[in-house]
Amino acid sequence: MPEGDTVWRTARNLDRALTGQRLTETDFRMPSIATVDLTGEVVESTVARGKHLLTRIGADHTLHTHPKMEGSWHLYREGTPWRRPAHQARVVLRTTPWTAVGFSLGITELLRRDEEGDAVGHLGPDLLGPDWDAGEATRRLSEQPDRALAEALLDQRNLAGIGNVYASELSFLTGMRPTASVASVPDLPALVDRAKRVLEANKERPDQTTTGDRRRGRRLWVYGRGGEPCLRCGTSIQRAELAGRVSYWCPNCQCDD
């Protein structure tokens, strides 16, 4: 599942390409909205809310999408072949300069503009959004002190935008294992601040890094490196499933309480 910075970048690209453009064709390949035709409407904006995308069309409609594990949005110029199979397309929005195609999206629904809160109102402060509130994010995390750190970070109701990669990486940078309790984190506000800084640093680039080293194999401290030596101490990185998600940690650099 993409991290919040990847979704933020997708929203920015869609917004730059589509905003102000009149739709020349729409194709919603979901049974519930397959008969809807928004041809002729003007795209007002696309914004990210955590890992959710809201594309506002005309005065009344909002296209709410979420990539989940397999989804992605692509932009194509006229006549350019698609990079994914057509049967994976869930949404096609055509304008004169661009065609935007949403492939394998986990959520695809059309809402009235006043229903946006029903789709994303449950989310916590957005790490890359205008509503970011570090104090509120810290408060929400601290409300369940016995919860495993990685699980709490992944809960979008606490703070929106962290996925599997950053949950493991932030745990490493904090010196705590993903299974450690939230209460055991020595400085929770510092962790929240670090989360904000990590996503801000990576939002403009596709090759995410938490180490500061952008060379292949050295961009991340622990995530995806199970069985490999820790970049800091050389200890073998561990991998395990936590609450249905895969976590990684260094047993030497990270403590469990």
C-alpha positions in Angstrom: 0.0 0.0 0.0 1.5 3.4 -0.9 2.7 5.7 1.8 1.1 9.1 2.3 3.9 10.9 0.4 3.3 8.8 -2.7 -0.5 9.6 -2.6 0.3 13.3 -2.0 2.5 13.3 -5.1 -0.3 11.5 -7.1 -2.8 14.1 -6.0 -0.4 16.9 -7.1 0.1 15.3 -10.5 -3.6 14.8 -11.1 -4.4 18.3 -9.9 -1.8 19.9 -12.2 -3.0 17.9 -15.2 -6.8 18.0 -14.8 -7.8 21.0 -12.8 -9.6 23.6 -15.0 -10.0 21.1 -17.8 -13.4 20.1 -19.2 -14.0 16.3 -19.3 -14.4 15.0 -22.9 -15.2 11.5 -21.7 -15.7 9.6 -18.4 -15.7 5.9 -17.9 -16.5 4.5 -14.5 -15.9 0.8 -14.6 -17.6 -0.1 -11.3 -21.2 -1.5 -11.3 -22.5 1.0 -8.9 -21.6 4.0 -11.0 -21.1 2.5 -14.5 -24.0 4.5 -16.0 -22.8 7.9 -14.7 -21.6 10.3 -17.4 -19.8 13.5 -16.3 -18.7 14.5 -19.8 -18.7 18.2 -20.1 -18.0 18.9 -16.4 -14.9 20.8 -15.3 -12.4 19.3 -12.9 -12.2 21.6 -9.9 -9.3 20.0 -8.0 -7.7 16.8 -6.7 -6.5 16.7 -3.1 -5.0 14.0 -0.9 -6.3 13.2 2.5 -3.9 10.7 4.1 -4.0 7.8 1.6 -7.3 8.9 0.1 -7.8 10.9 -3.1 -10.6 13.4 -3.7 -11.1 14.6 -7.2 -13.8 17.3 -7.3 -15.7 17.4 -10.5 -18.2 20.2 -11.3 -20.1 21.8 -8.5 -21.6 18.7 -7.0 -19.4 15.6 -7.5 -16.4 14.2 -5.7 -14.6 11.1 -7.0 -13.2 9.3 -4.0 -10.5 6.8 -4.6 -8.0 4.8 -2.6 -5.2 2.7 -4.1 -5.1 0.0 -1.4 -2.4 -2.6 -2.2 -2.4 -2.7 -6.0 -3.9 0.6 -7.2 -2.3 3.5 -9.0 -3.2 6.5 -11.2 -1.5 7.1 -14.5 -1.5 10.1 -16.8 -1.3 9.6 -20.6 -1.1 11.9 -23.6 -3.3 11.2 -26.5 -2.2 8.0 -28.4 0.2 6.9 -25.6 -0.2 3.1 -24.8 -1.3 2.3 -21.3 1.3 0.7 -19.0 -1.2 -1.6 -17.3 -3.9 -3.9 -18.8 -7.1 -2.2 -19.8 -9.1 -4.8 -17.7 -7.5 -3.3 -14.6 -8.8 0.2 -15.2 -11.5 1.3 -12.8 -11.8 4.9 -13.9 -11.0 6.8 -17.1 -11.1 10.6 -17.2 -10.4 12.2 -20.6 -9.6 15.8 -21.3 -8.1 17.4 -24.4 -4.5 17.2 -23.1 -4.6 14.2 -20.8 -6.2 10.9 -20.0 -6.1 9.9 -16.4 -6.6 6.2 -15.7 -7.1 4.7 -12.2 -6.0 1.0 -12.2 -7.0 -1.6 -9.6 -8.2 1.0 -7.1 -9.3 -0.4 -3.8 -12.0 2.2 -3.4 -13.8 4.0 -6.3 -17.0 5.9 -5.5 -18.8 9.1 -6.5 -20.0 11.3 -3.7 -21.9 14.5 -3.4 -19.5 17.2 -2.4 -21.1 17.4 1.1 -20.5 13.7 1.6 -16.7 14.0 1.7 -16.7 14.0 5.4 -18.4 10.6 5.4 -15.4 9.1 3.5 -12.5 10.8 5.2 -13.8 12.5 8.3 -12.6 9.6 10.5 -8.9 10.2 9.7 -6.5 11.8 12.1 -4.4 14.8 11.3 -2.8 14.5 7.8 1.0 14.5 7.9 1.1 16.4 4.6 -2.2 18.2 4.8 -3.3 21.7 5.8 -4.9 20.3 8.9 -1.7 18.9 10.4 -1.7 19.2 14.2 1.2 17.5 15.9 -0.4 17.9 19.3 -3.6 16.3 18.3 -1.7 13.4 16.6 0.3 12.9 19.8 -2.8 12.9 21.9 -4.5 10.3 19.8 -1.5 8.0 19.8 -1.3 8.3 23.6 -4.9 7.4 24.2 -4.0 3.7 23.8 -0.7 3.4 25.6 -0.6 -0.4 25.6 -1.0 -0.7 21.8 2.0 -1.9 19.7 3.8 1.0 18.3 3.7 0.0 14.6 0.0 -0.9 14.9 -0.7 2.6 16.4 1.3 4.3 13.7 -0.6 2.4 11.0 -4.0 3.4 12.4 -5.1 6.3 10.1 -7.4 7.6 12.9 -4.3 8.6 14.9 -2.4 10.3 12.1 -3.0 9.9 8.4 -0.3 8.9 5.9 1.9 6.2 7.5 2.1 2.8 5.8 4.1 -0.4 6.4 7.4 1.1 5.2 7.4 4.2 7.5 5.9 2.3 10.5 9.0 0.0 10.5 11.4 2.9 9.7 10.1 5.2 12.3 10.2 2.5 14.9 13.9 2.0 14.1 14.7 5.7 14.2 13.0 5.9 17.6 15.0 3.0 18.9 11.9 0.9 19.7 10.7 -2.4 18.2 7.5 -2.3 16.2 6.0 -4.5 19.0 6.9 -2.2 21.8 4.0 -0.4 23.5 3.2 3.2 22.7 3.8 4.0 26.4 7.4 2.8 26.2 8.3 5.4 23.6 10.5 7.8 25.6 9.5 11.0 23.6 6.2 10.6 21.7 6.1 14.2 20.4 9.6 13.7 19.0 8.4 10.6 17.1 5.4 12.5 15.7 7.8 15.3 14.6 10.1 12.8 13.0 7.2 11.2 11.1 6.3 14.7 9.7 9.8 15.4 8.7 10.3 12.0 7.0 7.2 12.4 4.8 8.0 16.0 4.0 11.5 15.0 2.9 10.3 12.3 0.6 7.1 13.8 -0.9 8.9 15.2 -4.0 10.8 12.0 -4.9 9.8 8.5 -5.8 12.9 6.8 -4.3 12.0 7.1 -0.6 14.9 7.2 1.8 15.1 7.4 5.6 18.9 6.9 5.8 19.8 9.9 3.7 21.6 7.5 1.3 19.8 7.2 -2.0 21.9 4.3 -3.3 20.1 1.1 -4.1 19.9 -1.2 -1.1 20.8 1.6 1.3 17.8 3.8 1.2 15.9 2.2 4.2 17.2 1.1 7.6 15.1 -2.1 8.0 12.1 -2.3 5.8 12.3 -5.1 3.2 15.7 -6.2 4.5 14.8 -9.3 6.5 17.9 -11.5 7.1 20.2 -8.8 5.8 22.8 -7.0 8.1 21.7 -3.9 9.9 23.2 -0.8 8.2 24.1 0.6 11.6 25.4 -2.4 13.6 25.5 -5.5 11.3 23.0 -7.6 13.2 20.6 -9.6 11.1 17.3 -7.8 10.5 14.2 -9.6 11.8 10.9 -9.9 10.0 7.5 -10.8 11.4 3.8 -10.2 10.9 2.1 -7.8 13.3 -1.7 -7.2 13.2 -1.8 -8.5 9.6 1.1 -6.3 8.5 4.8 -7.2 8.0 7.2 -5.4 10.3 11.0 -5.3 10.3 13.5 -4.4 13.1 17.0 -4.7 14.3 17.1 -6.7 17.6 20.3 -4.9 18.6 19.4 -1.3 17.8 15.8 -1.5 18.9 14.5 -2.3 22.4 11.1 -3.8 23.2 10.2 -1.8 26.3 
